[in-house]
Amino acid sequence: MTPVTMEVMIPVPETAHATTPDDLVDPSVELVSRWLAQATAEENRADRAAAGKLRSILADPDGIAFTLEFVDRVARPDSDTVGAEQLADLVARHGTPAFAGRVDGALLRAGATLAPRVPRLVMPLVRRRLRQMVGHLLVDARHRQLADHIDKRQAEGYRLNVNLLGEAVLGNAEADRRLAMTMDLIENSSVDYVSVKVSSVAAQLHPWAFEHNVERLTSRLTPMFQAAAANHTFVNLDMEEYRDLALTIEVFERMLDMPEFLDLEAGIVLQAYLPDAAGALERLVSWAGQRKDRGGADIKIRLVKGANLAMERVDAAMHGWKLATYSTKADTDANYKRCLDWLMQPHRMRAVRLGLASHNLFDVAFARLLSVERGVESRVEFEMLQGMAPAQARTVKSEAGAMLLYTPAVAPADFDAAISYLVRRLEENASPENFLHSLVDLAPASQSFRTEAARFREAVARRNQVVAAAMRDQNRHAGVDFSGPRDVFENAPDTDPTLQANRQWLAAALESGSGVRTPDQISTTDEVDRVVARLAASPWLRSGRRERASVLDRLGDTIERRRGEFVAVMVDEANKTVAEADKEVSEAVDFAHYYARCADDLEWNPTVESEPLGVVAVVPPWNFPVAIPVGGVASSLAAGNPVVLKPAPEVPRCSALIVDACRQAGLDESTVAYLRCPDNEVGRHLITHPQVGA
């Protein structure tokens, strides 16, 4: 459904014919100054109370820490007993925060005292009070309560973009439940705008299975889009994680390319803290134009800054990948201006409407003036979060003629799903770099105003200087550069499945497999004796630590080069998933390089004397068929011990590939031996052999 917007003429002093964004910087600052004065003059009691509460939380040294702990540790647990224990502990450690005031302070002290004794009585009251305190940020998702809220907001001139909050979807049952809830929302006559993440309607969307995921999602979303068309409800595809960017765009385009949805208008979000946003924007604009030429409807692009930075950092660190987002808020702000500048041209917006989602009044003013200057103001809709800065939202609405409120909804029974949303809002307000942090004290002549204005000017000036290409550029086809220094241990990065080149690499690796031959199984104890005797005389027992480190580094490099083979064998022989196998290869590479560094450390430590133990038998289990045996082999070699590797009966090829990598690294049969034998007296003879030291 296309929203109705009102054209309102706005003053653009002395720069009515400006043609570049730089010319609109000063007028934007002036417009923000006027908006702030108007918002302050029209602020009501509820606005002042909410702003005062937030101001007191930020002013209290323990305010944010206490609030985050309360929301996460006290309100989140399902168990009343656990929540009660956490409440008592929280108040015991922090005391009653100053921002709580008399009434809530007294309630906190009483609750902390009584909750451990009668948790089932106290904790429901605690959660109810929390829901009251954050009621302006969240909406009750139950049908009547939601309808009442929407009716009230619509009477005030707002439209609502309703988003059902929920935890990450892990299984099909939860995915089905969330899909059904979203369908109910779409069919609710009070609702005309819904946001939904593709990751909330299907479980286990692993990036390795990209095309399969696209097919699953288009199948699951088809009934939703049909319901949206029948009920004249606008559907916006939302996203949080970088891993969902390409998937969401592909699903969005395929859905709207279906003949039955050609005349359906829908939307998609783009996050400006991703350098990829510029390329994604160009792709969507080009595709939307081609769709319109075929008789299709417009699309809407909702441009946000991005609010999942903490998790993106964790994800990158866990896998050894480059951070997908910009590393600074300043770069994100600059990219936001670049996207606005590029998109706001009549020929680019002929099939695209823009949802400018920001609470930064400088961004809003800049976009408003730029849209008027370029004649695309009818294609731009301003959006803010429900309950955040309501006075400023009213002021912008009065000038722009319309305002869409992004409205998170959650039923009381699912309130724990709102915790992460509340934590995110608190963190935004706590961050000094975030505009909302300054907004509580923002006035035209304040230091906060000067600081934010300076940040805005810098962002506009740097809009074309920040990186506009994806940060992630790993390509397994190109191999790995091993020329770097070896003195510091670094974990091997996992393969990034969000990149198309890596998915193609994997497909080729699985098709090729590995040509390594598995040696025949021995059947006599004499053969065990011959292998052990050869190892007991190995020159490796007299090797220097530097030599050991060098060979182990070569082994790690070899395993890395042959990553695809190792993945293919584990998938085929050990029934590993691709993701499990790839991570296990990384762990095996890490073992080799880690023990190489251990050998280096011994070389340079004059206080340590050591001598090899002798032949070591490595007898790994089947469930980690590469990482565990490589760890055993590498640690033994680092200490100067020759190794006999007895594979688990279920996975002989995995161990054969390890030994083949050892040969390639320069370890011959007198240093590392492969001994495949049954778990009978022959196997026991190896384990109890008098020449096997460990």
N, C-alpha and C positions, 0 to 999 in steps of 0.2 A: 504494500500500500504506500503510495507517495504521500509524504506529509505535507500539510498545508503550511506554507510560510508566508509571513507578511513582510512586504518591502517597507523598510523604514529609512528615510533619508537621514544620513548622519553627517555632522560637520567634519570637513577635512580641511582645516585651515591652511591656506596658502599653498597646498600641495595637491590640489584637486586633479592635476594632470600629471602627477608623478608616474613614472613608468618602471621604476626599479624598486625592489624591496628596501634598499638603503634609504630611499627618499621618504619612506613611510615610518622610519624608526622614531623620529621625534613626534610626529602626530600620534603614533601608537602610545608613547609614554604619556602624552597629554590626555589621550582618551582614557587610559587606565586611571590617571589622577582624577578625572571627572567621575568615572565609575565608582571609585572608592568613596569619594565625597557623597555621591548619591546613595550608595549602599549604607553608609554610616547614618545618613539622615533618615533612611527608611527602615532601619533595623528595628525589629520588634523584640519583645521581651524574651521569647524563646530563642531567637538568634543570639541575643546578648548572653543568655544563660549558657548556651552550648559553647560559645566562644570563650566565655569566662572559665568554664570547666576545663576546656582544652588548654587554655593559657596557664591555668594553675597546675595542670599535669606536667606541662613542659617546663614550668618554672621550678617545680619540685625536683631536686637532684635525683631522688629515687622514684619519681613519678612514672616514667616510661617503664623502668625495670619492674616496678611493682605491678603495673597494669598488665604488662606482657605475661608475667608469671601468673597473675590471677586468671587471666583469660585462658592461658595454655594449660596450667597445672591444676587449677581449681575447677574451672568450668568444663573442661574437656572430658575428664574421665567419666565413663558410664557408671562406675561404682560410687555410690554415696559415701562409702567408708573411705575410699581412696581420696575422693575430693575433700572430705572433712579433714583427713590427716594433712593434706597439702595446705588447706586453709590455715590450720593451726600453725603449721611450720612457717608459712609465709608471714603471718602476723608476728610470730615469735622472732623471726630474723629481721624483718623490716620495720616492725612497729606499725602504727596507723599512719598512712601517708597524709601529709598536710592538705593535699588537694581534696581529700575525701569530705572535709567539712564536718560539722558536728554530728549531723544525723547519720550519714553513711559511716563516719568514723566509729560512732557508738555501735552501729549495726555490725561492723567488722569485728570489733572487740568481742561483742556478745557472741557472734557466730563462731569466732575462733575458739571461744571457751566451751560453747555448747555442742558444736558440731561433732567432735570426737565421741561425745557421750550419746547423742541422739542424731546420728547422721541422716537417717531417713526423714526426720522432721525438718532439720535445718537446711540441708543441701537443696531441696526443691525451692525453698525460699530464696536462697542465695542465687540460684540460676534465674529465678523469676525477676529478682532485682537487677541482675545483669541485663536481661532482655529489656527491661524498662529503660535502663540507662543507654542502651544502644538502639532503641526503637526507632530513632530518627535515621539510622543508617541502614536498617534492615526492615523488610516487610514480611508480614505473616503470609505464608504461601497458601493457607487454606482459602477455599473458594470465596466465601462471603467476606472474610477479612481483606483479601486481596482486592476484591471488587470495590469494597468501600474505600480503600486507599486510592485506587485508581480514579474513582469518581471524584474524590476530593481534589486530587492533583489536577485532573482535567478541568475541574471548575476554576482552578487557579491559572489555567492556561498552559499547563505542561502536558507533554506526552511522555509515556514511560516505556523504557526498554527493559523488560523483565528478564532476569537471569536467575534460574534455579541454582542455588548453591549446593555443592555436594563434594564429598571426598573423592579421591582418585578411584576410578572404576577398575576393579581387579578381576571380576568374574562376570559371566554371562547373565546371571540372575540380577545383579545390580545394574548392568547395562540395560536389560529389559525394563527394569523398574524405572530407571531414569528416562528412558525413551517414552514410556507410557505417561510419566508425569509431564514431560514436555508436550506430548500430544494433548493431554488434558488442558494444559495452559493455552495452547494454540486454539483449542476449541472453546475456550472460555470467552464469552461474548464481550467481556470487559477488556480483554487483552487484544491489542493490535500490533504488538512489537515484541519479539522474543529473541534472546541470544542463546546460543547453544554451542558448546565445543564438540568437535567430532570425537574427542577422546572420552566424552561422557555418554555416548550412545553405543559404543562397541568396546569390548574388552580386549586386552592383549594386542594392541596395535603396535607391534614391534617394527621399527623402521626397516629392518632387513626385508620384510615382506611388503614392500611398498605397493606394488601393483595389486596384490591380493587385498591389502587394506583398502585401496581405492574401490575395488569391486564390492567388498563387504559394506563399506560405508554408503556407497551410492544405493545399494539395495536397502539398507536400513533407513536411509534418509528419504527415500522416495515416498513412502506413506506420509512422512512429516511434511514434505513440500506439497503433496496433494492436499493435505488438510489445510496448510497455509493458504493455498490458492482458493480453496472452497470457503474459507472463513475470512479472507482478506486480511490475513495476518502477515506482517513483515517478519522474515526470518533472517537473522544475522549470524554468520558462522564466526564464532569467537575462537581465540587460542591463547595459550599461556606459554607453552614450551617451544623452544626453537625446533625441536624434533618434529613438531606438528606443522611447521610453516609450509613446506612444499606439499605435504599431504593435504592440508586444508585448502590450499589454492587449487590443486588438481581436482579435488572432490567438488569444490565450488563451481569450477568451470564445467566439469562433466555433467553435474546436475542441471545447470542452467542451459547447457547445450542440448538437453533432451527436448524433443519437439513439444512434449506436453507442458514444458516449463519455459518455453521461449518468451512468452509474454508475462512471465512472473518476475517481479522485481525483488531482489534479495541483496544482502550485504555481507561483507567480509571485513575483518579487522586486520590492520597492519601495525606493527610495533616499530616505532622509530628508533628504539635503542638497538635495533638490528641493522647493521650496514646493508644487509640484503634487502631492506625495505625499498630502497630506491629501484633496484632491478625488479622486484615484485610489483611495485607500483606501475612501472612501464609495461610489464607483461599484462597486468590486469586492464590497463587503459586500452592497450592495443586490442586485446581479446574482446573487451566490451564494445569497442567500435565496430569490430567485425560482426559481432552478434547483433548489434543494432541495425547494421546494413542488411541483415537477413530478416529484419522485422521484429527483432527482439526488444525487450524492455531495458530500461536503465539498470545499472547496478549501483550500489552504494559502498564506498570504502570508508570505514571508520578508522581514523588515524589516531593512535594513542602513543604515549611515550614508551610504555612497557613497565610491568610491575613484578617481574619474576626474576630479577637480577640475582638475588641470593641463591636461588636454586640453580640458575644457569652456571654460577660460579662453582657450586658443589658438583654439578654434573661434569663440567670441564675438568675439574681437579681429579675426580674419581677415575676418569678415563684417560687422562693425559692429553686432552685436546685443548686447542686454543679456545679462549672465551669467545662465544658466538656473538656477544653483545659488545658495544663500545665499553671501554673500561672507565670512562668518566661521564658524569652527568652533563658536562659542558659539550661533549661531542654529541650526545643524544639530542640536546637542545638544538645544536646546529643542524643536525640531520633532519629534525622536525621542520625547521624553517626551509631547508632545501626541498623537502617533499612538498610543502605548501607552495613554494615558489614555482616548482616544476609543474605541479598539477593544475594550479589555478590559471589556466589559459582556456579560452572558449573552445578551441578545437580539441582540447584534451578532455574537457568536461561535457562534451556533447552527449556522451552515453554514461557518464559517471556523475553521481552526486557524492559530496564529501560530508562525512560526519566528523567535525572537529571536536575531539574529546580531550578536553584539558581544563584544569582549574587555574592554570597560569594565565592571569588576566592579560599579561603582555602578549602571550601567544594568541589569545582570543581577539584582542584589539588589532593585532597585526593582521590576522586572518580576515577580520571584518573589513578593515580598510583595503587590504589587497583584493578581496573579492569585489568590493565596490569599484575600485580603480579599474579592474579588468572586466567588469561587467558580468560576473558569474555569481553574484550574491544570491540569486534564486536557487543556485545549485549547492549551497552550503548550509548545513544545519549544525548548530552548536549543541554540545552535549556535556553534561556534568554528572557527578555521582550524587545519588540520592542522599540528602542529609548533610553533605559536605558543602560548607560555605553557602547556605541558602540565600543570604542577603545579596551576595554577589551574583548568584544565579538569577535572582529576580531582576537585578539591574541589567544584566546582559540580555535577558529575555525581553525586557521592555524596549531595548534598543534594536535587537536583531529581529524581534517579532515572534520568536518561537524558541523553545528550549526542550531538549530531550533529556530526561533523567535516567541514567543507568541505574536500575533498581534491583538489587539482590533480594531474592525471596527465599525464605526457608520456613518450613513448618516447625512448630515447637518441638515435636518429637525428633526432628533432625537438627536441632540447634547446634550440636557439636560440629556439624559441617560448616557452620559460619565462623568457626574459630580462626581458621587460616585467613579468611577475608578480613576479620577484625584486626588480627595481628598485622596484616599488610597495611591497613589504614593507619594503625598506630605507628608503624615504622616510617611511613611516609611523613607523618607529622613530626616525627622525632628527628629526621634527617635534616641537618642545616642546609644541605644543598637543594632540598625540595621546596618548591614555592609555597606549599601548604604550611610548612613550618613558619614561614615569614608572615603568612596571611593574617594570623591572629593579631599581630601588631602593625599591620601594614597601613600606613597613612601617607598622603602625598608628600609630606615634608620629613618623613622618618628616615632613619638610617637604613632600615629594612627596605624601604622603597628605593633608595639610592643603590643599594646592593643588587636588588632584583633588576632594576633598570640597567645597571652595568652588565649584568649577566645576559640580559636580553640583547643589548647592543652588540656584545661579543658574539652571541650566537648568530645573529643576522650577518655580521661581518665574516664569520667563518663558515657560513653555510655551504660553500662550495670547496672547502679545504679538507673536510673530514673524509675518511675512507668511505667509498661507496660500493665496495665489493665485499663479498662474504669473507669473514675472518677465517673460517674453516676451509682449508685448501688441501687437506691430506688426500693423496692419490696412491693407492697401493700398486697401481700399474707402474708408477714411476719408481717404485722401490724406496729404500730408506738410505739416507746419507749417514755413513758410519765414520766420517772424517773428523768428528768432533773430539774434544779431549775426553780421556777415560778416567781422570783422577777423581771424579765425583759420580756417585751412583745416581742414576735417574731411571724411573720406571718406564718401561716400554709402553707407548700409547696403544690403546685398543683401536681397532678399525672403526672409523666413524660411519655408521650405516645411513646417516642422513644425506650423504653425498652419493650422487648417482654413479660416479666413476668407481667408487668402492663397491657398490652393489653389483656393477657389471664385472668387476674383478672377482668377486665371490662366485658369481654364476659360472665364470670360466674355470675357477679353481675346482668347484664341485664337479663340473663336467670332466675335467682332466684327471682328477684324483691323484694318486701317487703310484709310480711304477716300481717302488721299492719291493723287493721280494722278501717274503718271510722265510727265514731258514727253517729247515726241518726240525722236528722235535727229536731230542736225543732220548735214548731209552736205557742206557747203562751207566753205572757208577764209574766205570773206567773213563768214559768220555768226560765226566765231571772232573776226574782227577787230572786229565791232560790239560783241560782249560785252566784249572786252578794253578797247576804247576807252571804253566806259561806266564800267568799273571804274577806269580810269586817271584819270578825272576825279571820283572819288568824294569826297564831303565827309568820309568816314571818315579820309582821309589827314590832315585837320586836326583830328581829334577829340582831346579831352583824355583823359588817362589815367583820370580818375575816371569819365568817360562810358563809356569802354571797359569798365571794371570793372563798372559798373552793368548794361550790356547783357549782358555775359558771365554775370553772376549770373542775369539773367533767362533767358538761354539754358539754363543748367544747371537752373533751376527748371522750365522748360518741358519739357525732356527728362524730368525726374523725373515731372512730372504725366502725361506721355504714355508712361510706362514700359511699360504694357501693349501699346500700339501697336508700340513698338520691338521688344519681345519677339516679338510675333506676326509681324511682318514678317521678322525674322531667322530665326525657325523655318520660315516658309513659303518664303522666298526663298533663304536661305543654308544651309538644312538644319542649323541650330544646334539643340542640345538646349535645353530650357527653362532648365536651370541655366546653360549657357554664355551664352545670350542675356541672362539677367537680370544676370549678373556684368558683361557687356559694357556694359549700360546704366549700371550703377554707375560703371564706368570712364569712360564718356563724360560723365556728370554731374561726375565728379571733374575731368576735363580742363577743363571750362568754369569751374568755381569756382576751380581751382588757378591758371589763367591770369588770372582776375579778380584774385586776390591778388597775382600778379606785377605786374599793372598798378598796383595800389594801392602796392606797394613802390616802384615807380619814381616814383610821384607824390610820395612823401614822402622821396625820396633826392635832396638838392640837388646831390650830387656827380656825378650821372649825367645825361648829355645824350644824347638819342637822337632819331632821325628815321626815319620809315617807309622801307622799302625800295622799296615800290611794289606792283604787283599780284603776288599769290602764287598759283600753281597748286597745288592739293592733289590729288594723283593716288594714291589709296590702293589697296592690294591688296584682293582679295575676301574673304580669310579672316577679317578682323576688320572687318566692313562698317560698323560704327557707331563704335566706340571710336577707331580710327585716323583716320578722316576728321574726327571731332569734335576730336580732338587737334590735327590740322593746321589746321583752321579756327580754333579758339580761340586757338592760339598766334599765328597770323598776325594775327588781329584785335587781340589784346592789344598787339602792337607797332605798331598803327595801319595795317595793310595790308589793303586789300580783297582778297577771295578769289574765285577761280573753282574750283569743285569739279567735277572730272571723275570720275564714278563708275567703279568697275570694271565691265566689261561684264556680269559674272554677277549683280551685285546693284544694279541701278539704283534699285529702290524704296527700299532702305535709305538711299541718299544723298538721294533725293527727300524722304523723311521728315525727314532732318536739315535740309534747306533750308527745309522747311515750318516746322520748329521755330524756325529763324532768323527767318523772317518774323513769327512770333508774338511773338518777343522784340524785334522792332523793327528788324530788319536787312533793308533792301529790296534790290532787284536791283542797285542801284548799289554795294552793299557786299559782298553774297554772291551769286554767280551759280552756277546749275546748268548745266553744259554736258556733255550726253551726246553723245559723238561716237565714231566707230569708231577702232580702233587702226591707222589707215592714215595717209596724208599729212595728213588733217584733224587727227587726234590729234597727230601730230608737229608740225604748225604751231602748235598751242597750246603745246606744251612748249618749242618753240624761239622763240616769239614775242618780238620785240625789246622789247615793253612789259611782258613778264612778268619780274619781277625775281628770282623764285625759284620 
